[in-house]
Amino acid sequence: MSDTTFYGSDYAALQAFDPEIAGVLVSELERLRGGLQLIASENFSSPEVLTALGSTLSNKYAEGYPGRRYYGGCSEVDKAEELAIERCKALFGADHANVQPHSGASANQAVYGAFMQPGDTILAMSLPHGGHLTHGTKMSFSGKWFNAVHYGVDKDTEDIDYEEVERLAKEHRPKVILAGGSAIPRLIDFEFFRRVADEFGAIFWVDAAHFIGLVAGKAIPSPVPHADVVSFTTHKVLRGPRSGAIVCKEEHRAAIDRAVFPMMQGGPQMHTIAAKAVNFKECATPEYAAYAAQVIENSKVLATALGEHGIRPTTGGTDTHLSLHDLQGVLVTGADAEARCDAAGITLNKNAIPFDPQKPNIASGIRVGTPCVTTQGMGTDEMRTIAELIARAVTEGDADAQHPVSVEIREQVNDLVGRFPAYPR
Ligand SMILES: *Cc1c(COP(=O)(O)O)cnc(C)c1O
């Protein structure tokens, strides 16, 4: 496969017309090939997905749903959306799928729109304990327009405080109870949430943005049989285009469809919907199931190995694609760790840990994820090597890329990613 495969359908023409942007496409591919990508929410989608994204389906206005559009000429894009819907329903065993949300945040906005009026109460996980901005934080529409009550994690286990969930549900009688987040390393007890939602007459919503790929690969239990509605992104472990989707019970079909369009969005991105269809087909293969299982195995080994270097995994480990690590034992802040790793060719992010004494922009932790490195074909041996490289960068490294330790680690990183190239030439 030639490199131009990854630059869109006519790279030569772009290069001739706009060498500046053409250059960015090249240098970004070099950046991601040249380092270790450990951001838990990122992945490398396939050339097939990228091809659908770079297609003329981008041109088509198709407000509405297949067979019920507000524009003419939708016969061909209808086929793409119908395939995406059918494949999504089959993949997750869902009654209904809406594949139009532009992103995870847009999908979430639609779920609020479907079930809540301004001022209604939602019970969700707090951001500093692993939730998400759209789960009722004050900076987001969700916290400005809705009354958000937050549960967190238990101080000892560092996992979801289920007793607190039940207590707050009883006290506040939320319209919606939300499970899921961006920094939860452990499995979530969906049966428990279902029981609490039923007891207090709430809608049970799961935001599966992070882990839906593991569900698609049948590597962890699915929230779909338990939840009224499940929203997710398609670009994280799932490995599709940057976008979102919602699956729900049949009884909520009309509310969800109306909330996505026309309540929250205009014309759907038909090229992205086609790319989601390609991705859902990929996810139904045995290769993808093996990938999802390997993502978790790698994540467990990486979390344990970092722990052996004094970089403690919260909750004692992980069941998923990500782990959250407490740096207080090595006396380094999350911000310094992120900068030192970056200088050494390792991309990861600082992250608040539960009960973090530092401000969010400094933080006491890092979050690491294995979706990208597993897509590159790395296994558990490489995870042990990566843990050594991270530990060295964090404890002995420097934010200056010219520092001898940064240079030395970067050489080792180059050697490793050279053996497992992202987007092999
Ligand atoms: C990533 C994420 C989102 C937002 O997705 P975007 O596509 O960035 O809008 C929403 N919820 C959770 C839990 C996420 O992890």
The ligand as an SDF file (V2000), in Angstrom:
LIG
                    3D

 15 15  0  0  0  0  0  0  0  0999 V2000
  -14.9060   11.0020   24.3790 C   0  0  0  0  0  0  0  0  0  0  0  0
  -16.1290   11.0410   25.2060 C   0  0  0  0  0  0  0  0  0  0  0  0
  -17.2310   11.8390   24.8390 C   0  0  0  0  0  0  0  0  0  0  0  0
  -17.1640   12.8950   23.7670 C   0  0  0  0  0  0  0  0  0  0  0  0
  -16.8820   12.5090   22.5180 O   0  0  0  0  0  0  0  0  0  0  0  0
  -16.4960   13.6140   21.4230 P   0  0  0  0  0  0  0  0  0  0  0  0
  -16.5510   12.8550   20.1530 O   0  0  0  0  0  0  0  0  0  0  0  0
  -15.1370   14.1250   21.7870 O   0  0  0  0  0  0  0  0  0  0  0  0
  -17.5110   14.6970   21.4770 O   0  0  0  0  0  0  0  0  0  0  0  0
  -18.3880   11.7260   25.5820 C   0  0  0  0  0  0  0  0  0  0  0  0
  -18.4570   10.9060   26.6450 N   0  0  0  0  0  0  0  0  0  0  0  0
  -17.4090   10.1640   27.0390 C   0  0  0  0  0  0  0  0  0  0  0  0
  -17.5530    9.2830   28.2280 C   0  0  0  0  0  0  0  0  0  0  0  0
  -16.2190   10.2210   26.3430 C   0  0  0  0  0  0  0  0  0  0  0  0
  -15.1710    9.4900   26.7680 O   0  0  0  0  0  0  0  0  0  0  0  0
  1  2  1  0
  2  3  1  0
  2 14  2  0
  3  4  1  0
  3 10  2  0
  4  5  1  0
  5  6  1  0
  6  7  2  0
  6  8  1  0
  6  9  1  0
 10 11  1  0
 11 12  2  0
 12 13  1  0
 12 14  1  0
 14 15  1  0
M  END
$$$$
